[in-house]
C-alpha cells in the first residue's frame, strides 16, 4: 500500500472520487464537511444493518464513533432521503 504523506488527508469518499480529486476539492473549499460526515454516517449505518444489527443497535454503534451527536440526530441523518 502507498505511504500516507504528512499533509495528505484521508479520503472518506474514496468509493466515489480519487484521493487527488478529493484533495483538490478540499483545498478549494468545495467540499461541505457536514455532508461528508452525513454520508459516512449513512454508509456505516448500512454496513451495520447488513450485519443484521437492529436499527437501534446500528444507530448506537454509529453513535460510538460520533459521540458528539445525539441518537435522534443520527436517526434523522440515516433516514433523511432528501440528501
JOTA-V438729 format. One record per residue. N is the residue number from 1. RES is the residue in one letter. OMEGA is omega as a letter, one per 40 degrees, with the letter a starting at -180 (NA if undefined). Layout:
n:N res:RES omega:OMEGA
n:N res:RES omega:OMEGA
//
This chain:
n:1 res:X omega:a
n:2 res:X omega:i
n:3 res:X omega:i
n:4 res:X omega:a
n:5 res:X omega:a
n:6 res:X omega:a
n:7 res:X omega:a
n:8 res:X omega:i
n:9 res:X omega:i
n:10 res:X omega:a
n:11 res:X omega:i
n:12 res:X omega:i
n:13 res:X omega:a
n:14 res:X omega:i
n:15 res:X omega:a
n:16 res:X omega:a
n:17 res:X omega:a
n:18 res:X omega:i
n:19 res:X omega:a
n:20 res:X omega:i
n:21 res:X omega:i
n:22 res:X omega:i
n:23 res:X omega:i
n:24 res:X omega:i
n:25 res:X omega:i
n:26 res:X omega:a
n:27 res:X omega:i
n:28 res:X omega:i
n:29 res:X omega:a
n:30 res:X omega:i
n:31 res:X omega:i
n:32 res:X omega:a
n:33 res:X omega:i
n:34 res:X omega:i
n:35 res:X omega:i
n:36 res:X omega:i
n:37 res:X omega:a
n:38 res:X omega:i
n:39 res:X omega:i
n:40 res:X omega:i
n:41 res:X omega:i
n:42 res:X omega:i
n:43 res:X omega:i
n:44 res:X omega:i
n:45 res:X omega:i
n:46 res:X omega:i
n:47 res:X omega:i
n:48 res:X omega:i
n:49 res:X omega:i
n:50 res:X omega:i
n:51 res:X omega:i
n:52 res:X omega:i
n:53 res:X omega:i
n:54 res:X omega:a
n:55 res:X omega:a
n:56 res:X omega:i
n:57 res:X omega:i
n:58 res:X omega:i
n:59 res:X omega:i
n:60 res:X omega:i
n:61 res:X omega:i
n:62 res:X omega:a
n:63 res:X omega:i
n:64 res:X omega:i
n:65 res:X omega:i
n:66 res:X omega:a
n:67 res:X omega:i
n:68 res:X omega:i
n:69 res:X omega:i
n:70 res:X omega:i
n:71 res:X omega:a
n:72 res:X omega:i
n:73 res:X omega:i
n:74 res:X omega:i
n:75 res:X omega:i
n:76 res:X omega:i
n:77 res:X omega:a
n:78 res:X omega:a
n:79 res:X omega:i
n:80 res:X omega:a
n:81 res:X omega:a
n:82 res:X omega:a
n:83 res:X omega:NA
//
